[in-house]
Amino acid sequence: MNKSITFIGGGNMGSAIMGGILHANLLKPEQITLADKIEHTCVSLKKQYGIHTTTDNTQAVKNADIVLLAVKPHLLSVVIPEIRDTVKPDALIVSIAAGQSIKTIENLFHKDIKLIRVMPNTPALVGASMSALCCNKNVSSEEMEEMVAVFESFGKAEIVPESLIDTVTGVSGSSPAYVYMLIEAMADAAVADGMARPQAYKFAAQSVLGAAKMVLETGKHPGELKDAVCSPGGTTIAAVAKLEEKGFRDAIISAQRACVEKSREMGK
């Protein structure tokens, strides 16, 4: 990709995206600039990736073809007024801020912009993110394809209508937390039955990873895969029955829908 990109914010997600881009050879280090108010972050990521860094947001965006906003949602109202008069007219703006709609971001810029909104998740840190992308009317199909390629460099990515972004937040953006709780609970049970905790985490996490790969790579319905493990009168069906008794699926559905509702509230 023969373009320059500036990251505003070098936190976990921003640095993960940089790493994915460089690992996939989509851009060279000299095409990437990081702007972060924390000087230590700039020094650390410059050493790690060999990119340009600065603590000056305005200076960083002057010549950028792509400006990726990788700051916390509440900071958009601070960062955008700072850079909006300096960003190139034809620059592509990409936001990964949760709960901040296309309309909200457009209004903060006070002018017509090309904008892509993305909801990635934290497994980007290990190259296994799930990202959803949507855009405003000013973004070309070629630009959208380029950004899908960027987010697929550290996981999987799909284009969705903005009306589904809050749903995406529930099913993938926040869901790693639910899965970590599941792994922790599985490990706690194993520890209670005598297994050392580090070994318990390994068994539980690898089982979750393997089950997820089975869903993705076989294309089979999760219910069919579950049934295949449940022998008549066996151990697995006894566990499944207890999960149903305790309201396992209802808890997951209720939690996820609460997450989606909170995301909708943040966007108002």
LUMKOLLUM-199702 format. One record per residue (C-alpha): residue in three letters; y negated, z negated, x negated; chain. Coordinates in nm, 2 decimals, padded with zeros to 4 digits, always signed. Layout:
N
+--------+--------+--------+--------+--------+
: residu :     yy :     zz :     xx : chaine :
+--------+--------+--------+--------+--------+
:    ALA :      Y :      Z :      X :      A :
...
+--------+--------+--------+--------+--------+
***
This chain:
268
+--------+--------+--------+--------+--------+
: residu :     yy :     zz :     xx : chaine :
+--------+--------+--------+--------+--------+
:    MET : +00.00 : +00.00 : +00.00 :      A :
:    ASN : -00.32 : +00.12 : -00.17 :      A :
:    LYS : -00.55 : -00.15 : -00.02 :      A :
:    SER : -00.70 : -00.48 : -00.13 :      A :
:    ILE : -00.64 : -00.80 : +00.06 :      A :
:    THR : -00.83 : -01.13 : +00.07 :      A :
:    PHE : -00.67 : -01.45 : +00.19 :      A :
:    ILE : -00.90 : -01.71 : +00.33 :      A :
:    GLY : -00.69 : -02.03 : +00.27 :      A :
:    GLY : -00.41 : -02.09 : +00.03 :      A :
:    GLY : -00.19 : -02.34 : +00.21 :      A :
:    ASN : +00.19 : -02.32 : +00.26 :      A :
:    MET : +00.17 : -02.02 : +00.50 :      A :
:    GLY : -00.09 : -01.83 : +00.30 :      A :
:    SER : +00.10 : -01.87 : -00.03 :      A :
:    ALA : +00.43 : -01.78 : +00.14 :      A :
:    ILE : +00.28 : -01.45 : +00.26 :      A :
:    MET : +00.14 : -01.38 : -00.08 :      A :
:    GLY : +00.48 : -01.44 : -00.23 :      A :
:    GLY : +00.65 : -01.21 : +00.02 :      A :
:    ILE : +00.40 : -00.93 : -00.04 :      A :
:    LEU : +00.44 : -00.95 : -00.42 :      A :
:    HIS : +00.82 : -00.99 : -00.41 :      A :
:    ALA : +00.85 : -00.67 : -00.20 :      A :
:    ASN : +00.61 : -00.49 : -00.43 :      A :
:    LEU : +00.38 : -00.40 : -00.14 :      A :
:    LEU : +00.08 : -00.49 : -00.35 :      A :
:    LYS : +00.01 : -00.57 : -00.71 :      A :
:    PRO : -00.15 : -00.91 : -00.81 :      A :
:    GLU : -00.48 : -00.75 : -00.89 :      A :
:    GLN : -00.51 : -00.62 : -00.53 :      A :
:    ILE : -00.50 : -00.98 : -00.39 :      A :
:    THR : -00.78 : -01.23 : -00.38 :      A :
:    LEU : -00.75 : -01.59 : -00.26 :      A :
:    ALA : -01.05 : -01.78 : -00.14 :      A :
:    ASP : -01.00 : -02.15 : -00.10 :      A :
:    LYS : -01.25 : -02.44 : -00.11 :      A :
:    ILE : -01.00 : -02.65 : -00.31 :      A :
:    GLU : -01.02 : -02.55 : -00.67 :      A :
:    HIS : -00.68 : -02.69 : -00.76 :      A :
:    THR : -00.52 : -02.46 : -00.50 :      A :
:    CYS : -00.70 : -02.16 : -00.66 :      A :
:    VAL : -00.58 : -02.26 : -01.01 :      A :
:    SER : -00.23 : -02.32 : -00.90 :      A :
:    LEU : -00.18 : -01.99 : -00.71 :      A :
:    LYS : -00.36 : -01.79 : -00.99 :      A :
:    LYS : -00.11 : -01.93 : -01.24 :      A :
:    GLN : +00.18 : -01.87 : -01.00 :      A :
:    TYR : +00.10 : -01.52 : -00.89 :      A :
:    GLY : -00.16 : -01.38 : -01.12 :      A :
:    ILE : -00.40 : -01.30 : -00.84 :      A :
:    HIS : -00.78 : -01.32 : -00.83 :      A :
:    THR : -00.92 : -01.65 : -00.69 :      A :
:    THR : -01.25 : -01.80 : -00.59 :      A :
:    THR : -01.40 : -02.09 : -00.39 :      A :
:    ASP : -01.66 : -01.85 : -00.24 :      A :
:    ASN : -01.54 : -01.71 : +00.09 :      A :
:    THR : -01.83 : -01.47 : +00.13 :      A :
:    GLN : -01.79 : -01.32 : -00.22 :      A :
:    ALA : -01.41 : -01.28 : -00.16 :      A :
:    VAL : -01.44 : -01.06 : +00.15 :      A :
:    LYS : -01.71 : -00.82 : +00.03 :      A :
:    ASN : -01.48 : -00.54 : -00.08 :      A :
:    ALA : -01.16 : -00.64 : +00.10 :      A :
:    ASP : -00.98 : -00.38 : +00.30 :      A :
:    ILE : -00.78 : -00.66 : +00.47 :      A :
:    VAL : -00.90 : -01.01 : +00.54 :      A :
:    LEU : -00.62 : -01.26 : +00.63 :      A :
:    LEU : -00.74 : -01.58 : +00.79 :      A :
:    ALA : -00.49 : -01.84 : +00.69 :      A :
:    VAL : -00.68 : -02.15 : +00.78 :      A :
:    LYS : -00.61 : -02.42 : +01.04 :      A :
:    PRO : -00.72 : -02.31 : +01.39 :      A :
:    HIS : -01.02 : -02.55 : +01.41 :      A :
:    LEU : -01.16 : -02.41 : +01.09 :      A :
:    LEU : -01.20 : -02.05 : +01.23 :      A :
:    SER : -01.53 : -02.15 : +01.39 :      A :
:    VAL : -01.65 : -02.26 : +01.04 :      A :
:    VAL : -01.51 : -01.98 : +00.83 :      A :
:    ILE : -01.58 : -01.67 : +01.05 :      A :
:    PRO : -01.96 : -01.73 : +01.08 :      A :
:    GLU : -01.96 : -01.77 : +00.70 :      A :
:    ILE : -01.80 : -01.43 : +00.64 :      A :
:    ARG : -01.88 : -01.21 : +00.94 :      A :
:    ASP : -02.20 : -01.05 : +00.80 :      A :
:    THR : -02.03 : -00.97 : +00.47 :      A :
:    VAL : -01.69 : -00.83 : +00.59 :      A :
:    LYS : -01.68 : -00.45 : +00.55 :      A :
:    PRO : -01.72 : -00.27 : +00.89 :      A :
:    ASP : -01.38 : -00.10 : +00.86 :      A :
:    ALA : -01.20 : -00.41 : +00.73 :      A :
:    LEU : -00.88 : -00.51 : +00.91 :      A :
:    ILE : -00.89 : -00.88 : +01.01 :      A :
:    VAL : -00.56 : -01.06 : +01.04 :      A :
:    SER : -00.54 : -01.41 : +01.19 :      A :
:    ILE : -00.24 : -01.65 : +01.17 :      A :
:    ALA : -00.42 : -01.93 : +01.35 :      A :
:    ALA : -00.22 : -02.08 : +01.64 :      A :
:    GLY : -00.37 : -02.09 : +01.98 :      A :
:    GLN : -00.67 : -01.87 : +01.89 :      A :
:    SER : -00.68 : -01.56 : +02.11 :      A :
:    ILE : -00.80 : -01.22 : +02.02 :      A :
:    LYS : -01.10 : -01.26 : +02.25 :      A :
:    THR : -01.19 : -01.59 : +02.09 :      A :
:    ILE : -01.18 : -01.45 : +01.74 :      A :
:    GLU : -01.37 : -01.13 : +01.84 :      A :
:    ASN : -01.65 : -01.35 : +01.99 :      A :
:    LEU : -01.68 : -01.55 : +01.67 :      A :
:    PHE : -01.74 : -01.23 : +01.47 :      A :
:    HIS : -02.02 : -01.12 : +01.71 :      A :
:    LYS : -01.94 : -00.76 : +01.65 :      A :
:    ASP : -01.67 : -00.50 : +01.70 :      A :
:    ILE : -01.37 : -00.56 : +01.46 :      A :
:    LYS : -01.02 : -00.44 : +01.40 :      A :
:    LEU : -00.81 : -00.75 : +01.46 :      A :
:    ILE : -00.44 : -00.83 : +01.44 :      A :
:    ARG : -00.31 : -01.17 : +01.56 :      A :
:    VAL : +00.01 : -01.30 : +01.41 :      A :
:    MET : +00.23 : -01.60 : +01.48 :      A :
:    PRO : +00.47 : -01.65 : +01.18 :      A :
:    ASN : +00.67 : -01.97 : +01.11 :      A :
:    THR : +00.73 : -02.20 : +00.82 :      A :
:    PRO : +01.07 : -02.05 : +00.71 :      A :
:    ALA : +00.84 : -01.79 : +00.55 :      A :
:    LEU : +00.85 : -02.03 : +00.25 :      A :
:    VAL : +01.22 : -01.93 : +00.20 :      A :
:    GLY : +01.18 : -01.57 : +00.30 :      A :
:    ALA : +01.32 : -01.62 : +00.65 :      A :
:    SER : +01.02 : -01.62 : +00.88 :      A :
:    MET : +01.01 : -01.49 : +01.23 :      A :
:    SER : +00.67 : -01.33 : +01.30 :      A :
:    ALA : +00.51 : -01.18 : +01.61 :      A :
:    LEU : +00.22 : -00.94 : +01.59 :      A :
:    CYS : -00.03 : -00.82 : +01.85 :      A :
:    CYS : -00.37 : -00.64 : +01.81 :      A :
:    ASN : -00.69 : -00.53 : +01.97 :      A :
:    LYS : -00.77 : -00.18 : +02.08 :      A :
:    ASN : -00.94 : -00.09 : +01.75 :      A :
:    VAL : -00.62 : -00.12 : +01.53 :      A :
:    SER : -00.44 : +00.21 : +01.46 :      A :
:    SER : -00.06 : +00.24 : +01.48 :      A :
:    GLU : -00.05 : +00.31 : +01.11 :      A :
:    GLU : -00.24 : -00.02 : +01.04 :      A :
:    MET : +00.00 : -00.20 : +01.27 :      A :
:    GLU : +00.30 : -00.06 : +01.09 :      A :
:    GLU : +00.16 : -00.17 : +00.76 :      A :
:    MET : +00.11 : -00.52 : +00.87 :      A :
:    VAL : +00.46 : -00.53 : +01.03 :      A :
:    ALA : +00.59 : -00.43 : +00.68 :      A :
:    VAL : +00.39 : -00.71 : +00.52 :      A :
:    PHE : +00.54 : -00.98 : +00.75 :      A :
:    GLU : +00.89 : -00.83 : +00.72 :      A :
:    SER : +00.86 : -00.88 : +00.34 :      A :
:    PHE : +00.95 : -01.25 : +00.40 :      A :
:    GLY : +01.16 : -01.24 : +00.72 :      A :
:    LYS : +01.16 : -01.05 : +01.04 :      A :
:    ALA : +00.87 : -00.93 : +01.25 :      A :
:    GLU : +00.82 : -00.77 : +01.59 :      A :
:    ILE : +00.52 : -00.64 : +01.79 :      A :
:    VAL : +00.46 : -00.82 : +02.12 :      A :
:    PRO : +00.19 : -00.82 : +02.38 :      A :
:    GLU : -00.06 : -01.10 : +02.34 :      A :
:    SER : +00.05 : -01.25 : +02.67 :      A :
:    LEU : +00.38 : -01.35 : +02.49 :      A :
:    ILE : +00.22 : -01.51 : +02.19 :      A :
:    ASP : +00.23 : -01.86 : +02.35 :      A :
:    THR : +00.59 : -01.81 : +02.43 :      A :
:    VAL : +00.65 : -01.70 : +02.07 :      A :
:    THR : +00.49 : -02.03 : +01.96 :      A :
:    GLY : +00.75 : -02.22 : +02.15 :      A :
:    VAL : +01.06 : -02.01 : +02.06 :      A :
:    SER : +00.99 : -01.95 : +01.69 :      A :
:    GLY : +00.65 : -02.09 : +01.58 :      A :
:    SER : +00.72 : -02.45 : +01.64 :      A :
:    SER : +01.10 : -02.44 : +01.69 :      A :
:    PRO : +01.20 : -02.51 : +01.33 :      A :
:    ALA : +01.09 : -02.87 : +01.40 :      A :
:    TYR : +01.35 : -02.89 : +01.69 :      A :
:    VAL : +01.62 : -02.75 : +01.46 :      A :
:    TYR : +01.53 : -03.00 : +01.18 :      A :
:    MET : +01.58 : -03.28 : +01.43 :      A :
:    LEU : +01.92 : -03.13 : +01.53 :      A :
:    ILE : +02.02 : -03.12 : +01.16 :      A :
:    GLU : +01.90 : -03.47 : +01.11 :      A :
:    ALA : +02.09 : -03.60 : +01.41 :      A :
:    MET : +02.41 : -03.42 : +01.31 :      A :
:    ALA : +02.38 : -03.57 : +00.96 :      A :
:    ASP : +02.31 : -03.92 : +01.10 :      A :
:    ALA : +02.64 : -03.90 : +01.30 :      A :
:    ALA : +02.83 : -03.79 : +00.98 :      A :
:    VAL : +02.68 : -04.07 : +00.78 :      A :
:    ALA : +02.79 : -04.31 : +01.06 :      A :
:    ASP : +03.14 : -04.18 : +01.02 :      A :
:    GLY : +03.13 : -04.24 : +00.64 :      A :
:    MET : +02.99 : -03.92 : +00.48 :      A :
:    ALA : +02.72 : -03.95 : +00.21 :      A :
:    ARG : +02.38 : -03.84 : +00.34 :      A :
:    PRO : +02.31 : -03.55 : +00.09 :      A :
:    GLN : +02.65 : -03.41 : +00.17 :      A :
:    ALA : +02.60 : -03.46 : +00.55 :      A :
:    TYR : +02.27 : -03.27 : +00.53 :      A :
:    LYS : +02.44 : -02.98 : +00.35 :      A :
:    PHE : +02.72 : -02.96 : +00.60 :      A :
:    ALA : +02.49 : -02.97 : +00.90 :      A :
:    ALA : +02.23 : -02.73 : +00.76 :      A :
:    GLN : +02.49 : -02.47 : +00.65 :      A :
:    SER : +02.65 : -02.49 : +00.99 :      A :
:    VAL : +02.32 : -02.42 : +01.17 :      A :
:    LEU : +02.25 : -02.13 : +00.92 :      A :
:    GLY : +02.59 : -01.98 : +00.98 :      A :
:    ALA : +02.57 : -02.01 : +01.36 :      A :
:    ALA : +02.23 : -01.84 : +01.35 :      A :
:    LYS : +02.37 : -01.55 : +01.14 :      A :
:    MET : +02.65 : -01.51 : +01.38 :      A :
:    VAL : +02.41 : -01.46 : +01.67 :      A :
:    LEU : +02.19 : -01.21 : +01.47 :      A :
:    GLU : +02.47 : -01.02 : +01.30 :      A :
:    THR : +02.74 : -00.99 : +01.57 :      A :
:    GLY : +02.50 : -00.92 : +01.85 :      A :
:    LYS : +02.72 : -01.13 : +02.08 :      A :
:    HIS : +02.58 : -01.36 : +02.35 :      A :
:    PRO : +02.54 : -01.72 : +02.22 :      A :
:    GLY : +02.75 : -01.84 : +02.52 :      A :
:    GLU : +03.04 : -01.60 : +02.41 :      A :
:    LEU : +03.02 : -01.74 : +02.06 :      A :
:    LYS : +03.02 : -02.09 : +02.19 :      A :
:    ASP : +03.32 : -02.02 : +02.41 :      A :
:    ALA : +03.51 : -01.88 : +02.11 :      A :
:    VAL : +03.48 : -02.22 : +01.93 :      A :
:    CYS : +03.59 : -02.42 : +02.23 :      A :
:    SER : +03.97 : -02.44 : +02.24 :      A :
:    PRO : +04.13 : -02.58 : +02.56 :      A :
:    GLY : +04.14 : -02.96 : +02.55 :      A :
:    GLY : +04.00 : -02.95 : +02.19 :      A :
:    THR : +03.73 : -03.13 : +01.99 :      A :
:    THR : +03.45 : -02.88 : +02.04 :      A :
:    ILE : +03.47 : -02.87 : +02.42 :      A :
:    ALA : +03.46 : -03.26 : +02.42 :      A :
:    ALA : +03.14 : -03.24 : +02.22 :      A :
:    VAL : +02.99 : -02.97 : +02.44 :      A :
:    ALA : +03.07 : -03.18 : +02.75 :      A :
:    LYS : +02.89 : -03.48 : +02.61 :      A :
:    LEU : +02.59 : -03.26 : +02.52 :      A :
:    GLU : +02.58 : -03.14 : +02.88 :      A :
:    GLU : +02.61 : -03.50 : +03.01 :      A :
:    LYS : +02.31 : -03.60 : +02.80 :      A :
:    GLY : +02.10 : -03.32 : +02.91 :      A :
:    PHE : +02.09 : -03.13 : +02.58 :      A :
:    ARG : +01.99 : -02.79 : +02.72 :      A :
:    ASP : +01.74 : -02.93 : +02.96 :      A :
:    ALA : +01.57 : -03.13 : +02.68 :      A :
:    ILE : +01.54 : -02.82 : +02.47 :      A :
:    ILE : +01.40 : -02.61 : +02.76 :      A :
:    SER : +01.16 : -02.89 : +02.86 :      A :
:    ALA : +01.04 : -02.94 : +02.50 :      A :
:    GLN : +00.98 : -02.57 : +02.44 :      A :
:    ARG : +00.79 : -02.52 : +02.76 :      A :
:    ALA : +00.57 : -02.82 : +02.67 :      A :
:    CYS : +00.50 : -02.65 : +02.34 :      A :
:    VAL : +00.40 : -02.33 : +02.52 :      A :
:    GLU : +00.17 : -02.51 : +02.76 :      A :
:    LYS : +00.00 : -02.69 : +02.47 :      A :
:    SER : -00.05 : -02.35 : +02.30 :      A :
:    ARG : -00.21 : -02.21 : +02.62 :      A :
:    GLU : -00.44 : -02.51 : +02.64 :      A :
:    MET : -00.55 : -02.46 : +02.28 :      A :
:    GLY : -00.65 : -02.10 : +02.36 :      A :
:    LYS : -00.88 : -02.19 : +02.65 :      A :
+--------+--------+--------+--------+--------+
***
